[in-house]
Amino acid sequence: RLVTYIDEAGRRVTTESAYLTPDVLKRPNLKVAIFSQVTKIIFDTTGGKKKAVGVEFARKKNGPRYRVRVKKEVVVAAGAIHSPHILLLSGIGPKDELDKHNIPLVHELPGVGKHLQDHPVVNTRISVKPGHSIQYIAATKGLALFKMIGAFVKWGLTGGGPMTTNVTEVAAFIRSDDPKLFSKDKYDIKDVTSAPGAPDLELILVPIGFTAHGHGPVPSGELITMGAILLRPESKGAVTLKSADPFEAPIIDPHYLESPNDVAILVRGLKALIKIAKTEPFASNVNQNSNPLLDHDLGSLSDDDLEKEVRKRVETLYHPTSTCRMAPLEEEGVVNPDLKVYGLENVRVVDASIFPSIVAGHTAAPTIAIGEKAADIIKAALAAAV
Ligand SMILES: Cc1cc2nc3c(=O)[nH]c(=O)nc-3n(C[C@H](O)[C@H](O)[C@H](O)COP(=O)(O)OP(=O)(O)OC[C@H]3O[C@@H](n4cnc5c(N)ncnc54)[C@H](O)[C@@H]3O)c2cc1C
């Protein structure tokens, strides 16, 4: 059974709802500043030291800057896009990049923002027999809208029903070099998995048809989406500064599919989806439909054409990692095994940016594990210092 993140009351659980409970929020040593954006960490660099002494934040671009004084240490936890952004704005990163934006160098650290990884996904959409799709919960008009309102009312009254969907309701983890699943084709797949038997592909099924993250067109009717996710991409991107303005989002260049091996694995992923849709008992529940917005004819494409489809369809599964990775300094690491930023006295990074490389599974749970581990490390360090 797929692990759900919907609680007994039918609500999506988040780290906020799980950790920032009313009891925790009452703690006298915790202040949560909402609608506040960290603009930089302030360092004392006198006498050659590099010690964080404050954090600057603001509510809006031209609003006042506030400062919080640091008694012990700064924990940066802004995620794989914004943790490197904050470090760069604070003068921690590749010297040439900081020079380009006239940001005074505090500490040169070439790995900040590099090694960006993500899970690219390639989605397909097919039409299914009634009862296998909850397409109506995305309805904005017609009869389906009434069904959607009915589902919403049911959720309000009982906390149950289709509104509590996990979205991804089926998942399978496979290897693209499994001879039982794939017949010979032009690809000689390189093993990029973490161990024998470990997967490099995840196949998912969503009981709603969608394109372009839900913003693109889909035909009417009962649809599902089947996706192939590349779990161990070789391609690596980067997060760099667009400007020195903290309110200007950084540049995210994911470099998806730069590695031909990544493309080959995703082609195998598409082949697996096509095979599943043509295999019983699934096949009897699929309609024939030649609508060009659907993918019933994907099975007739050559490997070269499937490659084109992979390149055309690739999108993010929203799992960025590794932009402040835990690795040796000479391998462009940013934090050490205690999550401390190399070269700084008292700054740690604690989020998905520290993954040495992306995990072959979804990223939320391992990120929470990083947070738990960091809490233990920090408590032990503080106890030892007393
Ligand atoms: C739409 C979507 C769906 C996802 N679904 C799943 C899923 O089903 N399963 C799964 O395992 N993973 C999922 N993920 C991925 C998962 O959410 C992330 O891997 C995880 O949240 C990473 O945690 P993090 O702490 O590194 O970063 P985040 O969760 O992004 O936390 C960083 C926090 O820092 C804040 N922040 C950023 N910059 C600043 C700043 N300058 N000042 C102050 N605060 C700042 C942000 O507002 C945010 O609250 C999904 C992601 C997205 C976007």
The ligand as an SDF file (V2000), in Angstrom:
LIG
                    3D

 53 58  0  0  0  0  0  0  0  0999 V2000
    4.3910   20.9110   -5.5440 C   0  0  0  0  0  0  0  0  0  0  0  0
    5.3340   19.9700   -4.8130 C   0  0  0  0  0  0  0  0  0  0  0  0
    4.9150   18.6960   -4.5050 C   0  0  0  0  0  0  0  0  0  0  0  0
    5.7640   17.8170   -3.8390 C   0  0  0  0  0  0  0  0  0  0  0  0
    5.3100   16.5720   -3.5020 N   0  0  0  0  0  0  0  0  0  0  0  0
    6.1130   15.7400   -2.8170 C   0  0  0  0  0  0  0  0  0  0  0  0
    5.6450   14.4630   -2.4130 C   0  0  0  0  0  0  0  0  0  0  0  0
    4.4990   14.1020   -2.6530 O   0  0  0  0  0  0  0  0  0  0  0  0
    6.4960   13.6410   -1.7490 N   0  0  0  0  0  0  0  0  0  0  0  0
    7.7850   14.0120   -1.4650 C   0  0  0  0  0  0  0  0  0  0  0  0
    8.5190   13.2290   -0.8620 O   0  0  0  0  0  0  0  0  0  0  0  0
    8.2420   15.2250   -1.8370 N   0  0  0  0  0  0  0  0  0  0  0  0
    7.4440   16.0890   -2.4910 C   0  0  0  0  0  0  0  0  0  0  0  0
    7.9110   17.3180   -2.8680 N   0  0  0  0  0  0  0  0  0  0  0  0
    9.3090   17.6590   -2.5430 C   0  0  0  0  0  0  0  0  0  0  0  0
    9.4430   18.0850   -1.0830 C   0  0  0  0  0  0  0  0  0  0  0  0
    8.4270   19.0300   -0.7730 O   0  0  0  0  0  0  0  0  0  0  0  0
   10.8210   18.7090   -0.8850 C   0  0  0  0  0  0  0  0  0  0  0  0
   11.8250   17.7650   -1.2100 O   0  0  0  0  0  0  0  0  0  0  0  0
   11.0180   19.1440    0.5590 C   0  0  0  0  0  0  0  0  0  0  0  0
   10.0110   20.0510    0.9610 O   0  0  0  0  0  0  0  0  0  0  0  0
   12.3700   19.7950    0.6980 C   0  0  0  0  0  0  0  0  0  0  0  0
   12.4670   20.3360    1.9910 O   0  0  0  0  0  0  0  0  0  0  0  0
   13.4230   21.5420    2.2840 P   0  0  0  0  0  0  0  0  0  0  0  0
   13.3520   21.7780    3.7520 O   0  0  0  0  0  0  0  0  0  0  0  0
   14.7390   21.2800    1.6660 O   0  0  0  0  0  0  0  0  0  0  0  0
   12.8220   22.7880    1.4990 O   0  0  0  0  0  0  0  0  0  0  0  0
   11.3940   23.4700    1.6050 P   0  0  0  0  0  0  0  0  0  0  0  0
   10.3550   22.4970    2.0360 O   0  0  0  0  0  0  0  0  0  0  0  0
   11.2170   24.2010    0.3220 O   0  0  0  0  0  0  0  0  0  0  0  0
   11.5630   24.5030    2.8120 O   0  0  0  0  0  0  0  0  0  0  0  0
   12.2900   25.6840    2.6640 C   0  0  0  0  0  0  0  0  0  0  0  0
   11.5500   26.7950    3.3850 C   0  0  0  0  0  0  0  0  0  0  0  0
   12.3640   27.9540    3.4030 O   0  0  0  0  0  0  0  0  0  0  0  0
   11.5820   29.0780    3.0770 C   0  0  0  0  0  0  0  0  0  0  0  0
   12.4820   30.0780    2.4810 N   0  0  0  0  0  0  0  0  0  0  0  0
   13.0880   30.0510    1.2720 C   0  0  0  0  0  0  0  0  0  0  0  0
   13.8550   31.1430    1.1020 N   0  0  0  0  0  0  0  0  0  0  0  0
   13.7410   31.8700    2.2270 C   0  0  0  0  0  0  0  0  0  0  0  0
   14.2940   33.1050    2.6510 C   0  0  0  0  0  0  0  0  0  0  0  0
   15.1370   33.8110    1.8930 N   0  0  0  0  0  0  0  0  0  0  0  0
   13.9320   33.5790    3.8770 N   0  0  0  0  0  0  0  0  0  0  0  0
   13.0860   32.8800    4.6780 C   0  0  0  0  0  0  0  0  0  0  0  0
   12.5370   31.6880    4.3240 N   0  0  0  0  0  0  0  0  0  0  0  0
   12.8680   31.2000    3.1150 C   0  0  0  0  0  0  0  0  0  0  0  0
   10.5300   28.5610    2.1210 C   0  0  0  0  0  0  0  0  0  0  0  0
    9.4060   29.4100    2.1210 O   0  0  0  0  0  0  0  0  0  0  0  0
   10.2410   27.1880    2.7090 C   0  0  0  0  0  0  0  0  0  0  0  0
    9.2420   27.2690    3.6950 O   0  0  0  0  0  0  0  0  0  0  0  0
    7.0770   18.2230   -3.5080 C   0  0  0  0  0  0  0  0  0  0  0  0
    7.4950   19.5210   -3.8110 C   0  0  0  0  0  0  0  0  0  0  0  0
    6.6220   20.3910   -4.4450 C   0  0  0  0  0  0  0  0  0  0  0  0
    7.0860   21.8080   -4.7420 C   0  0  0  0  0  0  0  0  0  0  0  0
  1  2  1  0
  2  3  1  0
  2 52  2  0
  3  4  2  0
  4  5  1  0
  4 50  1  0
  5  6  2  0
  6  7  1  0
  6 13  1  0
  7  8  2  0
  7  9  1  0
  9 10  1  0
 10 11  2  0
 10 12  1  0
 12 13  2  0
 13 14  1  0
 14 15  1  0
 14 50  1  0
 15 16  1  0
 16 17  1  0
 16 18  1  0
 18 19  1  0
 18 20  1  0
 20 21  1  0
 20 22  1  0
 22 23  1  0
 23 24  1  0
 24 25  2  0
 24 26  1  0
 24 27  1  0
 27 28  1  0
 28 29  2  0
 28 30  1  0
 28 31  1  0
 31 32  1  0
 32 33  1  0
 33 34  1  0
 33 48  1  0
 34 35  1  0
 35 36  1  0
 35 46  1  0
 36 37  1  0
 36 45  1  0
 37 38  2  0
 38 39  1  0
 39 40  1  0
 39 45  2  0
 40 41  1  0
 40 42  2  0
 42 43  1  0
 43 44  2  0
 44 45  1  0
 46 47  1  0
 46 48  1  0
 48 49  1  0
 50 51  2  0
 51 52  1  0
 52 53  1  0
M  END
$$$$
